[in-house]
Amino acid sequence: MTAFAVGLVLMMSSCAATPGDEQPAADQYTEAREQFAAMADELHTVIMAIEPTDWRVDQGQYGARPSGCQLGVSADTGYSFTAVRAIELPGRDAGEIAAAASEGFTELGIDAETVQRGSGEAREVTVVGESEAARTVVVIRPVDGRVLVSSETACTAGSSSDILTAMFGEELYPDDVWRRLPATEGPSSVPQFYFPPDGPVYYNEDGTPVQPQPLVTDAPVPPR
């Protein structure tokens, strides 16, 4: 298994339940799914505005896995979601890419800010947009045409462990859970927040993406 796969499994298995959380598991899962879907829809709109093609899920960060976080200045913990997509667009003007990203944000009703930093090979162009659903950041590196788009939700009270159990349909997380997370996102992709044991796998056992990637156009939902 690759280092990426091992890291992803360890992160999944380390999520602990939030003490004192009294929200019913089913309601918590539904709320978390809605949060993820809102973030994922915004991210999809922005990356497709930049280039309507297949983007890589960078470093396995599909975005559906809840991560532990701290609620404000209190000692209470909760969960949040982070998704990252990447693509190389060599030879394409950075200003053009930034303008396309801004158009995507405008389509979402979000006022985005564009900032340029550095010069020469260190130059970066960043476009940032923030909504109630998420904060999305587009980073463009003109030197190699790399475009990295990340989106993150706010920290929300709840148990990441309970959410993970509902997502993967089992009490324990097998070593191959990471293989069920999509490795790419394209024009026809839909947000997925439930990965049944008999569902498609997106990575080979050696950690390389399955080619071609399974296409899911109707996201599965957990039985109730």
TORBADO-852214 format. One line per 5 residues: number of its first residue (from 1); their letters; for each residue z negated, x, y of N, C-alpha, C, CB. Coordinates in Angstrom, 2 decimals. Each point is the difference from the previous one (the first is absolute). Glycine has a CB too. Example, Ala and Ser with C-alpha at 12.3 -4.5 7.8 and 13.67 -1.06 7.14 Angstrom:
1 = as = -7.80/13.19/-5.69/0.00/-0.89/1.19/0.00/0.90/1.20/-1.25/-1.89/-1.17; 1.97/1.54/2.22/-0.06/0.82/1.19/-0.73/-0.77/1.09/2.15/1.18/-0.63
***
This chain:
1 = mtafa = 0.00/0.84/-1.19/0.00/-0.84/1.19/0.00/0.88/1.25/-1.22/-1.83/-1.25; 1.92/1.46/2.28/0.08/0.80/1.21/-1.31/-0.06/0.78/2.47/-0.41/0.10; -2.64/1.38/0.83/-1.21/0.00/0.83/-0.11/-1.27/0.81/0.11/2.48/0.13; 1.05/-2.99/0.34/0.00/-1.26/0.76/-0.54/-1.13/-0.84/1.96/0.79/1.33; -1.52/-0.86/-2.61/-0.44/-1.09/-0.87/-1.48/0.08/-0.29/2.26/-0.06/-1.01
6 = vglvl = -2.74/1.29/0.73/-1.42/0.17/-0.27/-0.83/-0.41/1.21/0.53/1.86/-1.59; -0.10/-1.44/2.79/-0.72/-0.35/1.21/-0.05/-1.48/0.23/0.67/2.14/0.95; 0.45/-2.83/-1.22/0.05/-1.44/0.22/-0.93/-0.72/-0.94/2.35/0.21/0.76; -2.40/0.22/-2.04/-0.90/-0.63/-0.97/-1.45/0.22/0.41/1.69/0.34/-1.83; -2.03/0.88/2.27/-1.38/0.28/0.41/-0.41/-0.84/1.19/0.25/2.30/-0.88
11 = mmssc = 0.66/-2.47/1.85/-0.32/-0.80/1.18/-0.23/-1.44/-0.40/1.35/1.53/1.44; -0.55/-2.04/-2.39/-0.16/-1.39/-0.42/-1.34/-0.21/-0.69/2.48/-0.20/-0.23; -2.83/1.14/-0.66/-1.20/-0.19/-0.79/-1.28/0.25/0.79/1.31/0.66/-1.99; -1.19/-0.02/3.17/-1.19/0.34/0.78/-0.43/-1.09/0.96/0.66/2.34/-0.20; 0.15/-3.41/0.35/-0.35/-1.06/0.95/-1.21/-0.76/-0.49/2.39/-0.21/0.70
16 = aatpg = -3.43/0.11/0.10/-1.23/-0.65/-0.41/-0.14/-1.35/0.68/-1.07/2.22/-0.36; 0.37/-3.14/-0.30/-0.21/-1.32/0.57/-0.89/0.10/1.22/0.27/-1.05/-2.26; -0.10/0.13/3.19/-0.80/-0.01/1.21/-1.31/-0.74/-0.25/2.08/0.09/1.41; -3.24/0.56/-1.24/-1.28/-0.66/-0.23/-0.17/-1.20/0.91/-0.99/2.19/-0.70; 0.46/-3.27/0.13/-0.33/-1.15/0.81/1.18/-0.88/0.36/-1.84/1.32/0.87
21 = deqpa = 3.02/-1.00/-1.37/1.17/-0.81/0.32/-0.07/-1.30/-0.79/1.40/2.07/0.49; -1.45/-3.20/0.20/-0.20/-1.28/-0.67/1.27/-0.84/-0.04/-2.36/0.08/0.71; 3.46/0.45/-0.23/1.24/-0.76/0.00/0.52/-0.16/-1.43/0.55/0.84/2.32; -0.17/-2.04/-2.76/0.53/-0.19/-1.35/1.19/0.91/-0.25/-0.79/-2.37/0.03; 0.88/2.89/-1.27/1.05/0.97/-0.33/1.40/-0.55/0.26/-1.52/0.97/-1.71
26 = adqyt = 1.75/-2.23/1.32/1.33/-0.59/0.16/0.38/-0.09/1.47/-0.32/-1.29/-2.11; -0.62/0.84/2.96/0.26/-0.10/1.43/0.23/1.37/0.61/-1.38/-2.08/0.09; 0.60/3.06/-0.53/0.13/1.35/0.52/1.36/0.58/-0.36/-2.47/0.32/-0.17; 2.91/-0.55/-1.06/1.31/0.49/-0.43/1.10/-0.63/0.85/-0.86/0.35/-2.35; 0.77/-1.66/2.56/1.02/-0.71/0.79/0.06/0.53/1.42/-0.35/-2.03/-1.41
31 = eareq = -0.81/2.25/2.02/-0.05/0.54/1.36/0.62/1.39/0.05/-2.06/-1.36/0.47; 1.71/2.20/-1.46/0.53/1.36/-0.04/1.52/-0.02/-0.20/-2.19/0.83/-0.92; 2.68/-1.71/0.07/1.44/-0.10/-0.23/0.72/-0.40/1.28/-0.42/-0.62/-2.40; -0.15/-0.30/3.16/0.62/-0.43/1.26/0.02/1.15/1.01/-0.77/-2.36/-0.43; -0.32/3.14/0.46/-0.05/1.14/0.91/1.07/1.03/-0.37/-2.46/-0.37/0.33
36 = faama = 2.55/0.67/-1.62/1.00/0.97/-0.44/1.41/-0.50/0.29/-1.56/0.78/-1.79; 1.82/-2.06/1.52/1.34/-0.55/0.21/0.40/0.05/1.47/-0.33/-1.49/-1.96; -0.62/1.20/2.86/0.31/0.05/1.43/0.35/1.42/0.43/-1.54/-1.95/0.39; 0.76/2.93/-0.87/0.30/1.40/0.30/1.34/0.41/-0.59/-2.45/0.50/0.06; 2.68/-0.87/-1.32/1.22/0.39/-0.69/1.24/-0.60/0.65/-1.31/0.19/-2.11
41 = delht = 1.21/-1.43/2.58/1.13/-0.65/0.67/0.36/0.73/1.29/-0.67/-2.20/-1.00; -0.34/2.60/1.76/0.27/0.73/1.24/0.62/1.36/-0.30/-1.91/-1.18/1.10; 1.36/1.89/-2.08/0.54/1.30/-0.37/1.45/-0.12/-0.46/-2.31/0.76/-0.65; 2.58/-1.78/-0.15/1.36/-0.21/-0.51/0.98/-0.25/1.14/-0.95/-0.93/-2.13; 0.54/0.11/3.09/0.87/-0.30/1.14/0.36/1.27/0.77/-1.03/-2.28/0.16
46 = vimai = 0.05/3.15/0.05/0.22/1.22/0.78/0.91/0.97/-0.75/-2.23/-0.30/1.08; 1.94/0.55/-2.36/0.82/0.99/-0.72/1.43/-0.50/-0.21/-2.07/0.84/-1.15; 2.24/-2.15/0.94/1.35/-0.52/-0.16/0.77/0.01/1.32/-0.82/-1.43/-1.89; 0.09/1.33/3.01/0.66/0.10/1.31/0.50/1.43/0.22/-1.48/-1.85/0.92; 0.73/2.82/-1.44/0.41/1.39/0.13/1.19/0.30/-0.89/-2.35/0.64/0.55
51 = eptdw = 2.25/-1.01/-1.83/1.09/0.24/-0.96/-0.17/-0.96/-1.18/0.17/2.46/0.69; 0.75/-3.44/-0.84/-0.12/-0.99/-1.07/0.46/0.54/-1.35/0.36/-1.78/1.69; -1.19/2.64/-2.27/0.30/0.62/-1.28/-1.30/0.22/-0.75/2.08/1.12/0.94; -2.03/-0.41/-2.06/-1.21/0.28/-0.76/-0.80/1.12/0.65/1.15/-0.74/-2.10; -2.43/0.48/2.34/-0.94/0.98/0.52/-0.95/0.42/-1.11/0.16/-0.99/2.32
56 = rvdqg = -0.61/2.23/-2.30/-0.99/0.47/-0.96/-1.39/-0.48/0.37/1.42/2.01/-0.46; -2.20/-2.35/-0.55/-1.43/-0.22/0.21/-0.63/1.39/0.02/-0.02/-2.33/-1.16; -0.42/2.79/2.32/-0.43/1.38/0.16/-1.33/0.26/-0.70/1.22/0.08/2.18; -1.23/0.94/-3.06/-1.22/0.43/-0.69/-0.72/-1.15/-0.72/-0.22/1.81/1.71; 0.99/-2.75/-2.23/-0.59/-1.11/-0.74/-0.72/-1.03/0.83/-0.21/1.56/-1.82
61 = qygar = 0.35/-1.49/3.16/-0.73/-0.91/0.87/0.78/-1.31/0.19/-1.06/1.98/1.17; 1.10/-2.75/-2.26/0.71/-1.28/0.07/-0.68/-0.94/0.99/0.74/0.28/-2.38; -2.07/-0.27/2.39/-0.72/-0.78/1.01/-0.85/-1.12/-0.53/1.81/0.56/1.46; -1.63/-0.95/-2.73/-0.73/-1.14/-0.53/-1.40/0.38/-0.48/2.17/-1.01/-0.64; -2.46/2.30/0.52/-1.31/0.41/-0.49/-1.01/0.00/1.13/1.09/1.40/-1.79
66 = psgcq = -2.17/-2.20/1.69/-1.02/0.01/1.06/-0.81/1.29/-0.03/-0.12/-2.50/-0.11; -0.13/3.04/1.29/-0.82/1.20/0.13/-1.31/-0.35/0.69/2.06/1.46/0.08; -3.12/-0.78/-0.44/-1.28/-0.25/0.63/-0.01/0.47/1.45/-1.11/0.22/-2.23; 0.39/-0.92/3.09/-0.08/0.37/1.41/-1.33/-0.50/0.56/2.54/-0.08/0.25; -2.89/0.57/0.94/-1.25/-0.39/0.65/0.29/-1.00/1.10/-1.03/2.23/-0.53
71 = lgvsa = 0.23/-3.29/0.57/0.18/-1.06/0.98/-0.64/0.37/1.33/0.05/-1.69/-1.85; 0.78/2.10/2.80/-0.50/0.34/1.32/-1.05/1.10/-0.03/0.48/-2.31/0.69; -1.54/2.13/0.09/-1.06/1.01/0.06/-1.13/-0.31/-0.97/0.58/0.41/2.39; -0.43/-1.49/-3.17/-1.04/-0.37/-0.95/0.13/0.84/-1.26/-0.06/-2.35/0.92; -0.91/2.19/-1.81/0.02/0.73/-1.27/0.72/-0.80/-1.08/-2.15/1.13/0.63
76 = dtgys = 2.58/-2.33/-0.27/0.68/-0.85/-0.98/1.40/0.54/-0.31/-1.30/-1.99/0.83; 1.72/1.79/-2.08/1.33/0.46/-0.41/0.90/-1.18/-0.30/-1.01/2.10/-0.92; 2.30/-1.84/0.92/0.98/-1.04/-0.29/1.24/0.65/-0.59/-0.88/-1.47/1.85; 2.04/0.88/-1.58/1.24/0.53/-0.55/1.10/-0.09/1.06/-0.68/-0.68/-2.34; 1.71/1.50/2.16/1.18/-0.04/0.86/1.21/0.39/-0.84/-1.36/0.55/2.08
81 = ftavr = 2.55/-0.75/-1.53/1.23/0.35/-0.70/0.82/0.96/0.85/0.00/-2.23/-1.17; 0.64/3.19/0.52/0.89/0.94/0.67/1.27/0.16/-0.82/-1.97/1.21/1.04; 3.11/-1.35/-0.39/1.30/0.17/-0.67/0.82/1.02/0.76/-0.06/-2.37/-0.86; 0.79/3.22/0.13/0.82/1.04/0.62/1.38/0.03/-0.65/-2.06/1.35/0.54; 3.10/-1.33/0.29/1.39/0.07/-0.47/0.68/1.19/0.65/0.09/-2.50/-0.35
86 = aielp = 0.86/3.12/-0.35/0.66/1.19/0.52/1.49/-0.02/-0.33/-2.14/1.29/-0.23; 2.89/-0.62/1.10/1.44/0.13/-0.21/0.48/1.21/0.81/0.30/-2.53/-0.40; 0.82/3.10/0.00/0.63/1.07/0.79/1.31/-0.54/0.57/-1.05/1.82/-1.44; 1.21/-1.65/2.74/1.22/-0.42/0.68/0.56/1.18/0.79/-0.83/-2.40/0.16; 1.27/3.46/-0.87/0.48/1.20/0.68/1.23/-0.29/0.85/-0.91/1.38/-1.86
91 = grdag = 0.93/-0.78/3.03/1.13/-0.16/0.90/-0.08/-1.23/0.89/1.32/1.17/-1.68; -2.25/-2.05/1.41/-0.14/-1.20/0.83/-0.91/0.31/1.19/0.34/-1.51/-2.01; 0.04/1.08/3.17/-0.75/0.29/1.23/-1.38/-0.65/-0.05/2.16/0.14/1.28; -3.19/0.64/-0.93/-1.38/-0.48/-0.04/-0.21/-1.16/0.97/-0.77/2.29/-0.64; 1.41/-2.22/1.81/-0.11/-1.09/0.96/0.58/-1.30/-0.54/0.11/1.67/1.83
96 = eiaaa = 0.97/-1.55/-2.59/0.62/-1.18/-0.61/-0.93/-0.62/-1.04/2.29/0.98/0.41; -2.92/-0.11/-1.21/-0.94/-0.49/-1.02/-1.18/-0.69/0.67/0.68/1.86/-1.57; -1.21/-1.25/2.63/-1.13/-0.58/0.72/0.36/-1.35/0.60/-0.85/2.29/0.49; 2.07/-2.38/0.05/0.45/-1.27/0.59/0.12/-1.08/-1.07/1.23/1.27/1.78; -0.75/-0.90/-2.97/0.11/-0.96/-1.09/-1.37/-0.49/-0.44/2.12/1.11/-0.76
101 = asegf = -3.08/-0.17/0.70/-1.37/-0.38/-0.36/-0.58/-0.96/1.03/-0.32/2.20/-1.17; 0.55/-1.91/2.45/-0.49/-0.87/1.07/0.59/-1.40/-0.11/-0.25/2.01/1.47; 1.53/-2.08/-1.87/0.63/-1.31/-0.18/-0.68/-0.77/-1.13/2.19/0.94/0.83; -2.58/-0.22/-1.88/-0.73/-0.64/-1.09/-1.32/-0.57/0.47/1.09/1.54/-1.60; -1.81/-0.76/2.40/-1.27/-0.49/0.55/0.23/-1.20/0.91/-0.95/2.33/-0.14
106 = telgi = 2.00/-2.27/0.95/0.30/-1.12/0.90/0.27/-1.27/-0.80/0.95/1.61/1.68; -0.25/-1.46/-2.80/0.27/-1.15/-0.87/-1.30/-0.64/-0.48/2.15/1.06/-0.72; -3.18/-0.23/0.57/-1.31/-0.48/-0.45/-0.86/-0.50/1.16/0.12/1.61/-1.89; 0.39/-1.49/3.12/-0.78/-0.40/1.16/-1.03/1.02/0.40/0.36/-2.33/-0.66; -0.12/3.60/0.29/-0.95/1.08/0.28/0.59/0.94/1.05/-0.94/-0.17/-2.34
111 = daetv = 0.15/0.49/3.35/0.41/0.99/1.00/-0.35/1.39/-0.53/-0.35/-1.65/1.91; 1.38/2.45/-2.18/-0.23/1.34/-0.56/0.06/1.06/1.09/0.97/-0.76/-2.18; -1.64/1.87/1.93/-0.01/1.13/0.92/0.66/1.20/-0.66/-2.11/-0.86/1.10; 3.01/1.51/-0.38/0.69/1.18/-0.52/-0.49/1.24/0.74/2.02/-1.38/-0.60; -2.39/2.41/-0.17/-0.53/1.23/0.58/0.72/1.20/-0.64/-2.27/-1.10/0.43
116 = qrgsg = 2.61/2.10/0.36/0.60/1.23/-0.51/-0.98/1.14/0.19/2.33/-0.84/0.53; -2.45/1.67/-1.59/-0.92/1.14/0.04/0.71/1.24/-0.53/-2.00/-1.53/-0.30; 1.62/2.68/0.83/0.52/1.26/-0.48/1.44/0.23/0.44/-1.53/-0.18/-1.92; 2.05/1.32/1.48/1.38/0.35/0.33/0.59/0.82/-1.13/-0.51/-0.04/2.46; 1.83/0.19/-2.45/0.66/0.77/-1.04/-0.26/-0.57/-1.37/-0.18/2.00/1.42
121 = earev = -0.10/-1.12/-2.39/-0.24/-0.46/-1.36/-1.30/-0.80/-0.13/1.25/1.99/-0.81; -2.14/-1.87/1.77/-1.28/-0.71/-0.06/0.06/-1.38/0.68/-1.15/2.21/-0.02; 2.31/-2.57/0.55/0.12/-1.27/0.72/-0.18/-1.19/-0.95/1.53/1.09/1.66; -2.30/-2.06/-1.18/-0.20/-1.26/-0.72/0.12/-1.16/0.98/-1.50/1.15/-1.69; 2.08/-2.23/1.21/0.09/-1.23/0.78/-0.79/-1.06/-0.76/2.28/0.62/0.99
126 = tvvge = -3.22/-1.25/-0.32/-0.88/-0.98/-0.65/0.14/-1.36/0.67/-1.60/1.83/-0.62; 1.69/-2.86/-0.20/0.04/-1.38/0.49/-1.18/-0.73/-0.62/2.55/0.02/0.27; -3.40/-0.62/0.55/-1.21/-0.66/-0.48/-0.01/-1.46/0.42/-1.24/2.17/0.09; 0.97/-3.03/-1.05/-0.13/-1.43/0.28/-1.25/-0.55/-0.68/2.49/-0.22/0.21; -3.21/-0.64/0.49/-1.25/-0.53/-0.55/-0.04/-1.51/0.14/-1.18/2.14/0.56
131 = seaar = 0.78/-2.81/-1.65/-0.12/-1.46/-0.01/-1.33/-0.37/-0.62/2.52/-0.29/-0.16; -2.77/-0.99/0.02/-1.23/-0.45/-0.67/0.02/0.40/-1.48/-0.19/-1.92/1.62; 1.39/2.05/-2.18/0.12/0.30/-1.42/-0.21/1.48/-0.31/1.56/-1.91/-0.21; -1.00/2.79/1.06/-0.04/1.43/-0.33/0.41/0.86/1.19/0.50/-0.57/-2.38; -0.75/1.86/2.23/0.48/1.00/0.94/1.08/0.80/-0.73/-2.25/0.15/1.26
136 = tvvvi = 3.46/-0.15/-0.73/1.11/0.66/-0.66/0.50/1.15/0.87/0.64/-2.15/-1.16; -0.44/3.31/0.52/0.40/1.21/0.71/1.26/0.58/-0.64/-2.39/0.47/0.63; 3.39/-0.23/0.20/1.24/0.63/-0.45/0.04/1.42/0.56/1.22/-2.25/-0.09; -1.11/3.23/-0.80/0.07/1.41/0.42/1.37/0.55/-0.40/-2.54/0.29/-0.25; 3.27/0.23/1.23/1.35/0.52/-0.21/0.00/1.50/0.27/1.04/-2.23/0.64
141 = rpvdg = -0.52/3.01/-1.60/0.12/1.44/0.17/1.47/0.37/0.12/-2.14/0.40/-1.32; 2.63/-0.17/2.52/1.42/0.31/0.20/0.47/1.23/-0.77/-0.20/-1.04/2.22; -0.68/2.02/-2.47/0.42/1.24/-0.63/0.60/-0.21/-1.38/-1.77/1.16/1.29; 1.27/-2.12/-2.04/0.53/-0.26/-1.34/0.37/-1.46/-0.24/-1.38/1.90/-0.79; 1.23/-2.73/1.82/0.37/-1.40/-0.14/-1.00/-0.83/-0.78/2.32/0.73/0.13
146 = rvlvs = -3.50/-0.18/-0.40/-1.00/-0.74/-0.77/-0.63/-1.09/0.85/-0.47/2.03/-1.39; 0.35/-3.23/0.81/-0.63/-1.13/0.67/-1.13/-0.50/-0.89/2.16/-0.64/1.20; -3.36/0.60/-0.67/-1.17/-0.46/-0.73/-0.58/-1.21/0.72/-0.49/2.35/-0.86; 0.35/-3.45/0.14/-0.53/-1.22/0.60/-1.26/-0.40/-0.76/2.32/-0.76/0.73; -3.44/0.64/-0.01/-1.27/-0.38/-0.63/-0.55/-1.24/0.68/-0.48/2.39/-0.61
151 = setac = -0.20/-3.21/-0.18/-0.59/-1.23/0.52/-1.39/-0.15/-0.60/2.28/-1.09/0.28; -3.25/0.71/0.55/-1.38/-0.10/-0.45/-0.67/-1.24/0.56/-0.11/2.49/-0.17; -0.65/-3.18/-0.67/-0.73/-1.18/0.44/-1.38/0.41/0.52/1.24/-1.44/-1.66; -1.90/0.52/2.34/-1.37/0.24/0.43/-0.94/-0.10/-1.20/0.51/-0.92/2.30; -1.70/1.46/-2.16/-1.00/-0.07/-1.07/-0.55/-1.42/-0.08/-0.59/2.44/0.32
156 = tagss = 0.56/-2.99/-1.53/-0.46/-1.38/-0.23/-1.13/-0.01/-1.01/2.30/-0.88/0.53; -3.30/0.05/-0.32/-1.11/-0.10/-0.94/0.49/-0.51/-1.34/-1.60/-0.40/1.90; 1.13/1.01/-2.98/0.40/-0.45/-1.33/-0.12/1.10/-1.03/1.53/-1.63/1.05; -1.33/1.27/-2.31/-0.13/0.93/-1.12/1.37/0.46/-0.47/-2.13/-1.12/-0.69; 2.44/2.40/0.90/1.28/0.53/-0.47/0.08/-0.02/-1.51/0.13/1.45/2.03
161 = sdilt = -1.26/-1.29/-2.71/-0.02/-0.01/-1.47/0.42/-1.37/-0.54/-1.82/1.73/0.03; 1.28/-2.81/0.55/0.37/-1.35/-0.45/1.48/-0.27/0.25/-2.35/-0.79/0.47; 2.85/1.26/0.67/1.41/-0.22/0.32/0.89/0.73/-0.99/-0.58/-0.26/2.43; 0.24/1.50/-2.76/0.78/0.78/-0.96/0.04/-0.68/-1.36/-0.61/2.09/1.22; -0.52/-2.64/-1.66/-0.04/-0.68/-1.28/0.97/-1.17/-0.03/-2.39/0.69/-0.27
166 = amfge = 2.44/-1.48/1.35/0.92/-1.13/0.07/1.45/0.48/0.06/-1.77/-1.35/1.15; 2.03/2.45/-0.45/1.35/0.50/0.16/0.63/0.45/-1.31/-0.62/0.70/2.28; -0.18/-0.03/-3.11/0.55/0.57/-1.22/-0.34/-0.80/-1.25/-0.15/2.21/1.09; -0.52/-3.34/-0.93/-0.18/-0.93/-1.11/-0.88/0.49/-1.12/2.18/-0.83/0.57; -3.13/1.69/-0.28/-0.87/0.51/-1.05/-1.26/0.59/0.61/2.00/0.47/-1.46
171 = elypd = -3.03/-0.30/0.64/-1.26/0.51/0.49/0.04/1.51/0.21/-1.16/-1.88/-1.16; 1.88/2.58/0.30/0.08/1.46/0.09/1.40/0.41/0.43/-1.77/0.24/-1.77; 1.88/0.85/2.48/1.28/0.47/0.48/0.52/1.09/-0.93/-0.63/-0.57/2.39; 1.70/0.32/-3.15/0.54/0.99/-0.92/0.61/1.18/0.76/0.44/-1.82/-1.68; -0.22/2.91/0.96/0.51/1.21/0.63/1.40/-0.18/0.59/-1.38/1.30/-1.58
176 = dvwrr = 2.10/-2.33/1.12/1.38/-0.15/0.47/0.16/-1.06/1.09/0.73/0.70/-2.26; -1.83/-1.09/2.90/0.08/-1.00/1.07/1.00/0.42/1.08/-2.38/-0.63/-0.45; 2.39/1.91/0.80/0.88/0.50/1.05/1.48/-0.25/-0.31/-1.71/1.73/0.53; 2.04/-1.88/-1.82/1.40/-0.20/-0.38/0.50/-1.40/0.36/-0.33/1.64/-1.86; -0.58/-2.55/2.17/0.39/-1.37/0.32/0.23/-0.23/1.49/-1.29/-0.73/-1.97
181 = lpate = 1.07/1.77/2.79/0.20/-0.14/1.45/1.41/0.44/0.37/-2.46/0.39/0.41; 3.20/-1.20/0.34/1.38/0.35/0.37/0.10/1.38/0.65/0.46/-2.43/0.30; 0.61/3.14/-0.61/0.23/1.34/0.55/0.94/-0.02/1.19/-0.37/0.94/-2.25; 1.03/-2.08/2.46/0.93/-0.13/1.13/-0.14/-1.39/0.61/1.59/1.64/-1.06; -1.05/-1.78/2.26/0.09/-1.31/0.65/1.38/-0.12/0.62/-2.50/-0.07/0.45
186 = gpssv = 3.21/-1.01/-0.82/1.35/-0.21/0.50/0.15/-1.34/0.69/0.84/1.45/-1.81; 0.38/-1.78/2.21/0.25/-1.26/0.72/-0.48/-1.24/-0.73/1.94/1.11/1.02; -1.89/-1.11/-2.36/-0.37/-1.20/-0.76/-1.42/0.03/-0.53/2.37/-0.20/-0.63; -3.13/1.23/0.97/-1.37/0.13/-0.51/-0.92/-1.08/0.57/0.36/2.46/-0.25; -1.31/-2.90/-0.56/-1.02/-0.96/0.45/-1.38/0.63/-0.22/1.50/-2.00/-0.54
191 = pqfyf = -2.49/1.65/1.37/-1.35/0.57/-0.17/-0.61/-0.44/-1.32/-0.31/0.02/2.49; -0.24/0.92/-3.22/-0.64/-0.31/-1.28/-1.49/0.32/0.07/2.16/0.45/-1.22; -2.97/-1.41/0.77/-1.44/0.19/0.05/-0.67/-0.38/-1.32/0.08/-0.44/2.45; 0.71/0.34/-3.49/-0.52/-0.24/-1.35/0.93/0.72/-0.95/-1.02/-2.26/0.61; 0.43/3.06/-1.52/0.79/0.84/-0.90/-0.48/-0.22/-1.43/0.37/1.71/1.83
196 = ppdgp = 0.15/-2.75/-2.51/-0.46/-0.33/-1.36/0.31/1.12/-0.98/0.35/-2.42/0.51; -1.17/2.54/-1.57/0.21/1.05/-1.00/1.39/0.00/-0.61/-2.41/-0.13/-0.48; 3.04/-1.03/0.40/1.34/-0.08/-0.61/1.11/0.05/1.05/-0.98/-1.33/-1.88; 0.63/1.69/3.11/0.99/0.07/1.07/0.81/1.28/-0.07/-1.48/-1.39/1.42; 2.46/1.54/-0.53/0.86/1.19/-0.02/-0.76/1.25/0.43/1.97/-1.46/0.48
201 = vyyne = -1.48/2.61/-0.93/-0.55/1.28/0.45/1.06/0.67/0.88/-1.46/0.25/-2.09; 0.98/0.47/3.10/0.89/0.59/1.00/0.05/1.52/-0.07/-0.47/-1.95/1.45; -0.46/2.54/-2.24/-0.02/1.45/-0.16/0.07/0.35/-1.48/-1.34/0.26/2.13; 2.05/0.81/-2.45/-0.02/0.54/-1.35/-1.34/0.67/-0.26/2.51/0.33/0.04; -2.76/0.00/-1.30/-1.28/0.62/-0.35/-0.19/1.35/0.67/0.09/-1.19/-2.16
206 = dgtpv = 1.00/1.87/2.51/-0.12/1.30/0.66/-0.17/-0.11/1.51/1.38/0.95/-1.81; -1.47/-2.19/2.31/-0.25/-0.21/1.42/1.24/-0.17/0.84/-2.02/1.28/-0.31; 3.20/-1.17/-0.28/1.24/-0.19/0.75/0.34/-1.49/0.05/0.82/2.29/-0.68; -0.22/-2.76/1.79/0.35/-1.42/0.10/1.04/-0.42/-1.03/-0.52/0.11/2.43; 0.37/-1.30/-2.98/0.99/-0.56/-0.91/1.29/-0.26/0.78/-1.82/-1.06/-1.44
211 = qpqpl = 2.95/1.40/0.84/1.30/-0.24/0.62/0.88/-0.82/-0.92/-0.20/2.16/1.26; 0.74/-3.28/-0.80/-0.28/-0.60/1.31/-1.37/-0.68/0.00/2.46/-0.33/0.37; -3.01/0.13/0.81/-1.30/-0.66/0.12/0.12/-1.47/-0.38/-0.66/1.61/1.81; -0.34/-2.15/-2.55/0.00/-1.44/-0.27/0.03/-0.79/1.31/-1.28/0.39/-2.15; 2.06/-1.45/2.18/0.08/-0.83/1.21/-0.76/-1.29/-0.23/2.23/1.01/0.61
216 = vtdap = -3.30/-1.21/0.13/-0.82/-1.21/-0.08/0.27/-0.81/1.26/-1.79/1.15/-1.41; 2.34/-2.34/1.25/0.29/-0.85/1.15/-0.95/-1.20/0.08/2.40/0.71/-0.15; -3.22/-0.88/-0.88/-0.99/-1.07/-0.02/-1.32/0.61/-0.43/1.74/-1.79/-0.53; -2.58/2.14/1.48/-1.23/0.73/-0.30/-0.92/-0.79/-0.92/0.19/1.14/2.21; -0.71/-0.52/-3.27/-0.92/-0.70/-0.91/-1.33/-0.29/0.67/1.09/1.12/-1.93
221 = vppr = -1.73/-2.19/1.52/-1.33/-0.35/0.52/-0.95/-0.13/-1.19/0.98/-1.22/2.03; -2.24/1.55/-1.86/-0.95/-0.06/-1.12/-0.27/-1.42/-0.44/-1.04/2.11/0.81; 0.82/-2.33/-2.10/-0.33/-1.34/-0.47/-1.36/-0.43/0.53/1.38/0.38/-2.05; -1.50/-1.67/2.32/-1.27/-0.53/0.51/-0.48/-1.13/-0.92/0.63/0.62/2.38
***
